[in-house]
């Protein structure tokens, strides 16, 4: 498939330019229109990381971090940090390279029954992402979600690597890795991943794909 071939070639350039796999490099490489020079330039930029993004978001809005996603907002790569507060959710957007806060949105949410059940001693989404990256021996955490699984609070962490992606489940209190599943790149997954993160409306489709796997 032509698009898959272009993607693989651009990804190789990105890895060679940066020495490590970075989600920002893959974002640049995902477009057929992106020249090699642009891909190399993107690969040299450094993401601030989810731990730093979480810290900066909580400085803007206190509460419990429910999720962190790498996404795009007005053409910029950002960390979309969702924070739970009493009777409402707050989204904070942090520039993925500079750490600058790009905006805060408050959503009133009186119907979240799980809000009061979240443990007070969470390790944090940022730390969970670091644990997941360490477990798969490198890569870039691109999504972290706080969830309940069989009565346990866990962080579901998606880690992108040069070989594909890994879904790592980390205990939200102890930090123990409960399970990890690896998925190698193929043309279909690459296409879905790139286009899914350019548009918020496509997130549910990506989640369904993972459930089917």
N, C-alpha and C positions, 0 to 999 in steps of 0.2 A: 504494500500500500504506500503510495507516494508520501502522504502526510506522516506516516510512521517512520519512513526512511529519513525524512527531513528532521523529524523530532529526535531520532536517535543520533543523527550526525551533530545537531546543535547541542544536544546533551553532552556528547563527548567533548566538544569544544569547551563547554562550560566547566566540566570537571577538570580538563587540562589547564584551563586558565586560572581556576581558583585553588586547585589542589585538593579541595574537599567538595562534597555535594552540598549545594545550597538551593533552597526552594526559589529564591529570587532568580537564580540562573536559569532554572527550568521555566519560570514564567516568561523570561525573555526568549528562551529557546522554543517555546510552544507555538509561536506564530510563524507561518511560512514566510511572512514578510520581514522577519527579524534577521538582519545581516549578521555575519559572524562577528564583526567588530562590536556591534551592540551587545551581542551575547557575552563576549569576553569582558566588556565593560561592566555589565550587570553582575557577572560572576565575581568581580573584584570587590563589589560592595558587600558589606557585612550586615547581616540582620542583627538587631539588638538582642534577640532571643526572647522566649516567652517569660522567663523569670523576670527580666527587666521590664518587659511590657506589663506584666501583672503588677509589679511594684509601682510603676508610673500611673497605671489606671486606678489603683487603689488610693493614690494620692489625690486623684481627681474626684473619686467617689468611693466612700467607704462601704464595706459590706463583704459578702462572700462571693468569690469568683465562681461562676457556674460553668463558663466555657471561654475558651480563647481560640480564635480561628485566624489564620492568615487569609486575607481577602483583599479586594481592591475597592477603593473609595475615591471617586473623582480622578481616576487614572493613577492613583498612588497605591503602592503596596502597604497594607496596614495590618496591625493586630486588632481584631474586633473582640473586645473583652466585655463579656456580659456579667454584670454584678447583681446579685440579689440583695435587696434591702427590704425592710418591712413594708409589705403591701405593694411593692413595685420592683421592677427590673430597670437597670441602668446599663446602657451600652456606651462604652468609651472606645474611641478609635485612636490608636497610637501609631504614628508613622514608624514603619518597620525598620527604617534605617537611622533616622535622627532621634526617635523617641519623643518627638513633639506630639502633644495632644491635639487631635484634629477635630474634636467635637464630642459632645455628650448628649445622649438622648434618653429621656425618662419615659418608661411605659408603666402605667398603673396596672397592677395585676393582683386583684384581691382573691383570686380563685386558686392560687397555687397552694395546694394542701401539703406539699412536701417541704415547704419553706421552713416550717418550724421543726422538722425532723432532721435537718442537716446537722451533723456533728459540729461541735464548736472547735474541735482540735484537728481540723483538716490540715494535711501537709501543704496544700496549695497546688493550684494547677501548674504553676511554673516549675515547682520542684518535681511534680509528677512527670512533666515533660522531660526534665533532665534525667530522671530515673529511666524512663523509657528509651531515650537516646543511648544511654549507657548500656542498657540491656541488649540492644540490637547492634552495639559496637559502632556507633556513628550514624550520621544522617541529620535530618532537620525535622523537628516536630512542627507540624502544620495545623494540628487541631487537637484540642483537649476538651472533653466534656465530662462534667460531674454527673453521675448516674447511680441508680440503685440496681444491683444484680443479685438476685437470690437473697435479698435482705441485707446485703452488704453495700456500703457506699464505696464507689470506685471511680477512678478517672479512666476514661477511654481515650487513649492517646494514639494519634496517627503519626507515624514517622516515615518520611520519605528518604530513600537511600538511592545510591547509584544503580542498584539492582532491582528496585521496585519500591514496595511500601510494606510497613508492618503495622498491625493493630495490636497495641499493648494495653493490657488492663492492669492498672496499678491500684492497690488498696488505698483508699482515700485517707486513712488514718495512720496505718503502719508503714506505708510506702512499699510494701512487698509486691513484687510482680506476680500476679495471679495467673496470667496466661499471655501468650503472644502468638500471633498468626502472621505469616509472611506471604506476600503476594508479589510475584515477579511482574515486571512491565510487559504489556503487550499493546498493540496499536489501539485497541478499544479502550483500555484503561487510561492510557496517556491522553487520548482525545477527551474522554469524559472528565478527567481530573483537571485539565487546563481550562476547559470551557466552563466546568462546574464552578470554579472559584472566581470566575469573572462576573458571575451573576448569582445573587443571593437566592433567586427563585429556583435554581437547579440543585440546591443542597439536598432536598428530600430525595431527588432521583439518585444522587450518589449514595445516600444512606441505604436506599433500597437495594442498590447493587451490592453493597457490602453484605447486607443481610442474606441475599440470595447465595453468596459465596459460602 
